[in-house]
Amino acid sequence: MAIIGASADAGKLTGRPLAFLEKYGYGHEVFPVNPRHQSIGRYPCFPDIRSLPHAPDVAIVLVGSSRVPDTVKELGAIGTGAAIVLAGGFGESGAEGMALQQRLKSAAGNMRLLGPNTIGLVNVTDGIALSASAALQINELVPGSIALVSQSGGILGSLLSRADAQGVGFSKLVATGNESDIDVSDLINYLVDDPATKVIALYLEGLRKPVQFRQATLRAAGAGKPIVAFKVGRSESGIQSASSHTGALAGSDVVYDALFRQLGIIRALYFSDLLDIPLALSSGRRLKGRRVAVVTSTGGAASLVADAAGLAGFETPAPDPMTAGRLKALNIPDAVLDRNPIDVTLAGVKSEYFRDVLDSVLESPSYDAVAVILGSSSITEPETVGAPLRDCFARTDKPVVVFASPHAPHAVRHLNLAGIPTFAAPEACAAAFSAMWRIHRKTSPQTGDPAMPVAVGAEIRCMLRPGPLNEYESKALFAKFGVPVPREICAATPEEAAAAAVRFQGNVVIKALSRDVLHKSDVGGVAVNIPPSDVAATCTRMAETFSLATNRKVEGFLVQELVTGAIELILGLKHDSQLGPSILLGMGGIAAELYKDTAVRLAPLSRKDAEEMIGELKSAPLLSGFRGRPVADVEALIDAMLAFSSMVSSIGTNLLEAEINPLFVLPRGDGVKAADGVAVVAPDKAGIGG
């Protein structure tokens, strides 16, 4: 281990790495490098990198940013395996910093880099601290099975100090910084193979390699290692802050949420969840049902936990008759044992009572998990509750979590060190149960083959005229990929439209065709349920109204069959600056923007993705026969979504916009029809199919 720019003052940032290596028992060679010292502590100090006795496995680089590239180049030249670069002033600071970061990457050659702009890493499992984080000044590192990867060094330190106070242990901690080389995906891949790690926690500001991230997280899911991610940037202010911090594109939060859902990543909604949820999952317990027993010695706190559990979709049923009889036979004075929460009142301070109640509840078929509330009386004598909790926890595979109602950090830490997930907030119990439930259900990696790209032939290439396509052209493109469209005819004049309408044998829909005006209904460009005899006059009036509203002439008219009895949805393409194309499904028609009832997944979609998107819509009951409506053709809807996704993936980045609104979903057996459509093609077709 080499420390380039090491200081003899352990109080300085440049002095901390050596101090931490010693503190946590690093027992191998250390090479401090500083021309101003002959030695630092018990270690000989070397004037420069060329003077080192041999190449180190890894070096911490503590010099200023302007000197970093040359320093790294020297390290690579002597065969150093990897370098950790702490200095800032690189990609996060603007164009000049990004150019300096590129110099750094080139200087490294084949040597691996962590950083720049990182605080380093800690291998807790083996007692190796390669970091300058002041958070390591804690008394000890608690080993555990949670690995934390953070794109922020400050957040890594914050979580380490909080975890120490709560008795939460880690296997590995890594701050990735600007990720000029080693990034989150590399570390996930490493942790998948790390026997000391059971759960991976991520603090993310953005993803530089989304494809590699998807591959790595799918590996983790296959290995049975859950990932919990806290993604900053849920607001516009957060996005700007994250971008300026690490130089990463933050991307759309909606699309990140879609990515996490597709990959089975549990999203931590609150910062505290990034410790609480991994802590719960590291216990190895999986929730097999949604029935929770709340055992308490204080009524108010129990109501908080029960309420949080209820809001998260869990049930708190009363004990079944057999369990109620067993509890009653305990003859606990003043206890309320025939309902849930199960309140042992002040009797909870007696270990034998507490143990008997917990055993009865944990063995009951009525409950899948237990939440235990520690009241003030329990906190004053932690072992009175701690001993029976540990005993009962060891005898069951059911999830057990604890909420310490008073502020009692010593009790929280005591129980967490004993392996029993214990929290300082009632909401954490519900978050823990939700995560355990998801893991049991294996709500993760998309199953089934996604709608992959297909070769784009000459016929489709000819349709991809640069710029906006009119409705007829857009839907013709959709139809080539398998999206059904209504019967319709293009007409150049009102008279041609009238002649075409007769062929439909019923009333029709008339639309103005225009490549320049995509939302025609706003400017009088749509008329519905028009008798064939009125079509010519309708077209004439429509052309006049359209011209007055837009100062443009119509290109022609679209005569379309009238479709009734359908549910209107919207199906569209959404481009994210970082994660790429995604597919949006939502309530359609003119109310689409008003209700914003949507679901999103990244392209390409699998059938499972499409099914989940439909199920997430608040309006989904309309598709399954709500209040006597016919059951909709959901299978045809899924097929249309997959066809649309295939189109998006096949055309690639040259498809700038695509939207079907409304997409008519007809009764089961009658299919779906793209009633209106928009597509915008990029000027350069070189990327088609890429």
N, C-alpha and C positions, 0 to 999 in steps of 0.2 A: 504494500500500500504506500503510495507516494502522496505527499501533501505539498503542492506547489504554491509557494507564498506563505508557508506556515509561520505563525507568530509564537513567541515564547509567552505571550500574555493570554492566558486562558479566558480572560474576560472579554477579549476582542473576538469578533466574528472569525477572523483568520486563525485564532488560537483554539477555537472550540473543537474542530474536528479531531485534533490530536487528543484533547482532553476527554472527549466522548469515547474515542477508541479505547483509551485506558480505563475509563470509568466502567464500561460495559464488558471489559475482559477480552479485548482483541489480543490474541496471543501469538500473532505472526509478525513478520518484518514490517517496520514502518520507516519510510524514508522522508523526513522533512527536508524541504528544499528552500533555502533562504541564504543568500550570500553574506548576510550580516551576522549570522550566528555560526559558531563552531558546533554547538549542540543545543538541543531543546529538551530539558529534562534528562532522561536517561538515554535519549536517542542522538546519535551523531547527526549533524545537519550538513547537507550538501550544498555547495555554492550554485550548482546548476544541474539541469537534467542530464547533461552528458557525463556528469561525475557519478551518477548512480551506479552501484555495483552490478546491477542487472535490471532488466525491464520489470516494472511492477505489473501486477495483474490489473490494478485500477489506480487512477490518480484523481484526487480532488484538486481542481484548479481554482485558486483563490486570487489570481491577479486581476487587474482591471481589464475592461472589455477590449481596449485597443491592443493589449498584449496577448489576448487569449488565442487568436488564430496561430500566431507563431509558436506559442507555448504548446498548443495541441499538436502542431506539426512535428515539433521535436519529440514529443511523447510517442507519436506514431512511428517516427523514424527508428526509435530504439526497441519497438515491438510491444509497447504497452497495450493491454487488452481493451481497456475502456477508460473514458475520462468523464468526470462529473464537473460541469461548468456552472459555477454559481453566479457569475457576473450577469447583470442586466445590461440594457442598452442595445439589444439586438432586435429581433423581429417585432417585438412589442412596441418599439419606439418610433416606427415609421420607416420610410424608404431607405434612409441611410443605414439604419439598424438592420434592416432586412438584407441589404448588400453585405454588411459585416457578417451576418449569420451565414450567408452563402459562402463567404470566404472561410468561415470556421468549418463548415461541412466539408468543403474541398480539402482543407488542411488536414482533416482527420483521416482522410483516405479510407482504409478498411477498418480503422479503429471505431468502436461503438462509442456514441456520445449520449449522455443524459444531460438535458438542458439545451441551451443556456437558460439563465433566469430560473434556476431550480435551487431548492434548499438541500437537495440530496435524498438519500434513502437510508432506511434502517431495516436490517435483517434481524428481527427480534428473535426468531427461532434459534439462530446461532450466535446472538450477542454481538453483532457487527453493526456499528453506527457510522455510516459514511455521510455525515450531515453536519451542518452548522446551525441547525434550528435550536433556538433558546429553549424550546419546549422539552428538549432532552435533559434539561437540568432537574427534572423530577428525580425522586429518590431511586426508582427502579423501573425497568420496562417489564410490564406484565405480559408474559407469553400467552398467546391464544390462537384461534383458528380463523380470525378475520384478517384479510389483506386489504389495505387501503391504498388506492392509487388516486392521487390528486393532481390536477393541473395547476393548482396554486400551492406554493410552499407555505404561505401563511395559514391557509385552511388546514393543511396537514398538521401544522403545529397546534392549531386550535383544537382539532379533533383529538390529537394525542393527549393534550392536557385535560380535556374533558373526559376522555376515556380513562385516564389515570384516576381521576376523582371518582369515577363511577365503578372502577374495578373491571373495566372491559379490556381484554387482552387482544393483541395483534400477532400475526405471523410475520407480515412484511408491511412496510410503509414506504411509498415512493412518491416524490413530487416530480412530475415530468417537465414542468416549465414550458419552454417554447417548443419542445419536441422537434428539434432539428433533425434528430435521428430516431432514438428510442421513443415510442409513443405509447399511448394507452393500450393499443392493440397488441403490441409486443409484450407488454407486461401481463395482459390477460392470458396470452398464450403460455407465458412462463408459469403463471399461477395455476393454470389448469393442470400442469404436471407437478405442482408443488404439493407433496404429501401433507405438509403442515397447514395448508389452507383449505378451509371448507366453504367459506363465503367470501365473495369479492365485493368490496364497496368502492364506488367511483364518485369522485367530485369532478364534474365536467363543465367546461366553459365553451367548448366547441370540439368538433372532430375534424382533423386534417386528412384522415384516411378512412372514410366511411365504409368502403368495401372491405378493407382489412378488419375493421371493427366488427362488421357483421360476421365475418368468418370466425373471428376469435370468440365472439360471444356464443355462436352456435356450438363451437367446441366446448365451451364451458357448460352449456346446457346438456350436451351429450355426456359430459363427465359428471353430471349431477351436482355442479357447483353453482348455486344461485348467485346472481349479480343484482346488487342494489345500487341505483344511480341517483345522485342528486344533480340535476342539470340547472345551472344558473342561467338567467336570461329569459324568464317567463314574461317579463315586461319589456317595453322598448328601452327603458332606462337600464335594465339589467343586461340587455343585449349589447348596448353601447359600452357599458362598463366592462363586460367580459371581453369584447373585442379589443378594447384599448389595453387590457391587462396583459394578455398573452399574445396578441397579434393574431388570434384565431377568429375565423368567422363563426358567429354564434348560431346563425341559422334560425329558422322559424320554430317556435316552441311546439306548435301543433304538429309539425312534421317529426320533431324529435319524439314527441309522445307516441306518434304512430310507429316510429322505428322501435321504441322500447316495447311496445305491445307486440309487434311482430317477432321480436327476438326473445320474448319472455323475460325481459328485464323488469324488475320491480322498481318503480319510480318512487323515490323518497320525495314527498311533497314539501316536507319541512326539514330544515337543517338538522334538527334533533333526530329525525328519522334515520339519518345516515349512520348513527350509532345504534339507535334502538332496534331497528329492523334487522341488521346483521347480527346483533346480539341475540335476538330471539331465534333466528335461523341457525346460528352456530350451536344451539342446544341439540340440534339434530331431530327435534320433534316436528311432526307434520300433523296438521289438523285434518281429521277425517270427516268432520261434520261441522255444523254451525251452531251447536247448542253449548252455551257457556254457563257454568255455575260461578257465582260470585260469592266468595266466603269472606266475611268481614267481621270486625269488632267495632266498626263505626259506620252508622247509617248514611250520613251525607256523602262520604267518599265513595261508598258502594253505589249510590245513585249516579255519581259522575261516571264510574266505570260502566255501569249497566247502560247508561244513556249513550256513551261513546260506542259501545258494542252494538247497540241497536241501530244507531245511525250508520254503522258500517255493514249492516245487513245480518247481524248475528241475533240469535234468539237466547232469551234467559228464562227457560221454562221452570215451573215449580218442580220439586222433586216428585218422582213417581211414587206410588203408594209403598212399594217395598223399601225404597230409599228413605222416604219420610218416616216409616216405621222404625227403621234402623237408627235414624237420627234421634227420634223421640226416645228410644230405649236408652240413649246415653244419659238421660236425666240431667241435662246441663241447666243449672238455675238461670231463669230469666232469658234464656236463649230463644230466638225465633227461627225455627228450623223447618217449618212446613211451607216456606215460600222461598223465592229467589229474588234478591240476595239472601243468603243464609247467614243470619246475624248471630254470632256466638256471644255478643255483648262483652261485658267485662270478664266473662269466663274464658275469653280467648287468651288471657294471660297465663293460663294453666296449660302446660305443655301436653298433658295427657288428653285434655279435652280437645285441643287444637288438632292433635294427631288423629284422634278418633273421627272427628268431623271430616278432615281431609281424606282419610282412608275411605270413609263411607261415600263421599262424593266422587272420588276418583274411581272407585269400583262400580259406581252406578252406571247402568246402561243409558241413563237419561242425558248424560253429559259427555261432550267430546273434548272439553278443555275446562280449566279452572283458572279464575283470576282471584288472587288472594289480596286483601286489603290490610295493610299494616296501619293500625291506629296509634295514637300517642301512647297508650298503655303498653302496646307491643314494642314500641321503639325504645322505651326506657330499659327493657330487658331483652335485647335482640336475640339471645340464645333461646329464650323461652319460645319464641316463634321459629327461630332459625333451625334449631335441632329437629323439631317435627317436620318442618318444610323439607329439609335435606333428606330425611328418612323416607317421607312419602314420595318425593320426587324420584328417588332412586328405585322405587318399587313400581313405577308406572311408565308407560311410553306416551301417555297423554301430555299435551302441552300444558305447562303451568307457568303463569307469569304473576309477578307481584307488583303492586302499586304501593309505594310508601307515601301515605297521605301527609304526615307532617314533613317538614324539611329535615331530612335525616340522611345526609350524605354518607355517614359511617355505616348505616344499616344497608343502604343501597350497595355500597362497595362490598360489604361483608357478604351479602347474598350473591352478588355477581361473581365474586371470586370463588364462591362455592358452586358456580355453574347454573344458578337459578336466575333466569332473566328478570331483573328488577328495575322498575322505572320510577321516575319522579313526577310523571304526568299521567293522568288517567287515559288520555287519548293514545298514549304509546301502547297501552294494552290492546286497544282495538287495532292499531296499525300492525302490531306483532301478530295478532290472530289473522288479519287479512293476508299478511305475507305467508304465514304457515298454510293457510287455505289455498292460496295460489300455487304454492310449491307442491302440495298434495295433488291438486288437480292437474299439475303439469301444464299450466297455461303458459306456453312457451313456444319455442321454435315453430315457425309455420310448417304445417304438415301438408303433404301433397305437392305435386309439381307446380311451380308458378307458371303463369302464362308467358313463356319465353319469346324473344324476338324471332321473327321469321324473315326470310329473304325478301327484300323489296324489289320487285321486278319493274320492268320498263313501264308497264301499264300504270302502276301506282306512282312511279316517278313523274310521269306526265301529268298526273293530277296535282302534284305538289308545286303549283305555281307560287313563287315568292309573294309574300304579303297575305292579307286576309282573303279567305275564300268566302263566296256567298253561301247561303244556307244550302242550296241544292248541291253545290260542289263539296261542301263540308260533309253532308250526309252521304254523298256518293263515296267519299273516302272512308267514312265509318263502315259503310256497308261492305266495302272490299275486305275488311277484316272480320266481318261476321256480325256486325251490329244491325239488327233488323230496322228498317225504316218504313213509313207508311207508303202507300201507293201515291204517286204524285207526278205531275207533268209541268214542265217549264213552258211558259208562253211569253212571246215577245210583246203582244198587244192585248188590250182588253177583249178584242174580238176573238183572238186565238184562245184566250183564257175561257171565254164563254163556250167555245166549241169543245174544249177539253173537259169542261165541267160536266157536260152531258154524258160523257163516258163513265162517270162514277155512279150514275143511277141513284142520286140522292143529293142532299145538301153537302156543301164542301167548305173547306177553309181556303181563304185567299191570303197570300202574303206578298209583300213587295220584296223583290230581290235587289240586294245591294252589297257590294264588298266593303263599302265605307261605313255603313251604319249597321252595327251588329245587333243592337237591341231595338227591333222594329216596332214592338208593341208600344214603346214610349212615344213614337212619332206617327201613330196612326197607320202603321204598316202591316197590321194583322186584322183580318175580319173572319169571324167564325160563324158556322151554321148558315151559310149563304145559299139560297136556292139557285139552281143553274140559270134561271131566267133573270136573276139580278146580278149575275157575275160581271157582265161588261160594265154596267153602271157603277158597280162597287169598285172595280179596278180603276175606272176613270177618276172617281172621287179620291181613291187612295193615292193615286199618282199626284194629284193636286195637293192634297194634305201633306204628303211626304215631302214634296218639293218645297212647300212653304216652311215646314218645320226644320228642314235640314239644308236647304239651299242646294240640293242635289237632285238629279233625276233618277228615277228607278231604272234598273237594268232590264226589268221584265217582271213577270209575275209567276208565282208558284201556286198551282192548283193542287190541293191535297185532300185526300179522303178525310172525312170527319170521323174521328175516333172518340167514342164515349165510354163511360163506365170504367175509366182507368184511374189509377193512382199516379200522381205526378211526382217524379223524383228528378234530381239533378245529378249528372255524372260528369266529372270534369278532371282536367289535368292541372296540377299545381306544381310549379317549379320552385325548388328551394336552392338558394345560392350555394349551399354547402352539401346537402344530402341528395340533390338531384330530383328527378320527377316523382311525384306521388299522385295517387288517385283519390278524388273526393267524391263521396256519395252523400246525398242529403235530400231533404224535402224540397221539391221543385216548384215550378211555376213562378208566378209573379211574387209569391211570398218567400222565395228562397232566401233573399237577403234579409228579410224582416225577421224570420224565425231562427235562422242560422243553426238548424238542426242537421249537423253533418258528422261524418266519420271519415277518417283519413288513414291511408296506408301507403307505404312506399311501393313504387313499381319495381319489378313485376308482381302482380297479385297471385296468390295461390287461391284455391277454392276455399280453404279455411279462412284466409284473409277476407274474402268477399262475404262469407257467412257471418263472420264477426262484425264486419262493418254494418251489415243490415241489422244485426241484433243490437248494435249500439244506438241506433236512431231512436229518438223519443217517439217518432211517428211509426215505428216498426209494427205496433199492433194493428195499424191500418192494413198491413199486408196479410195478416193472419185472420181476417174475418171480424174485425172490431164492430160491435153493435149490429150484427147481421149482414155486414158487407160480404160480398163473395171473397173467398180466399184467393189471394193474388198468385200469379205465376212466378214464385220466388226462384225456382230453378232456371227459368228463362232469364230472370234478372241477373242471376249469378253468371250465366253464360255470356250475357251482354257485357258485364263488368270485366270478365276475363278477356273478351274480344277487344274491348277498349284498351285494356292494359297491354295487350299484345301489340296493338297499334302504337301506343306510346313508346314501348320499348323498341319496336322495329324501326320507327322513323327517327328516334333518338332526339338529340338536341335541336334538330331543325324543326321540330314541331313546337312552336313557342306557346301556343294556346290551343286548347281543344275543350269543348263543352257541349253536352247534350242537355238542353233544358227547354221543355220538359222531356223526360224519358217516361213514356206511358207504360205502366205495368198493368196488364189486363188480367182478368180472372184466370185461375189456374187452367192450363191447357191452351190459352189463347196467345201466350207469348208477351213480348214487349215490343215497343216501337219508339224509335228516336224521332220525336215530333218536331224538334227544332235543333239546330246545331251550329256551332261556330268553330272554325279552325284558322289558325294563323301560322304561316310557314316562314321560316327564316330566309333571308336573301340567298345564302349560300347553301346548296344542297350537298356539299361534300361530306357532311357528317351523317347522312341518312343511313340508317341501319347500324349506327355506332352508338 
